[in-house]
Amino acid sequence: MTFSLPIQNPRGKKKISIQNLSTGTPATKDSIYDLGSISKTFAALLMGKLFTEQKLRLWDPLDDFLPDDLGLRDEDGTPIQVQ
């Protein structure tokens, strides 16, 4: 598991990044971070913000927000909606 943690010390912030907890190997710019389920939370927050700004409606098709070549459709060919 890779993680980065900002630590506040009396002289300012120090960033601690660890690639491997067992060995203490430091993370690098090429380290891969596991996002897990946190991305769902961020997506929900962003969708809520867009909804309150009236830039997103629950019945909008997802195709409106994704690249053209994805073509997200239900089994019967109906566009998948945000809701």
HELIX and SHEET records of a PDB file:
HELIX    1   1 ILE A   38  THR A   52  1                                  15    
HELIX    2   2 LEU A   62  PHE A   65  5                                   4    
SHEET    1   A 3 PHE A   3  ASN A   9  0                                        
SHEET    2   A 3 GLY A  12  ASN A  20 -1                                        
SHEET    3   A 3 THR A  25  PRO A  26 -1                                        
END                                                                             
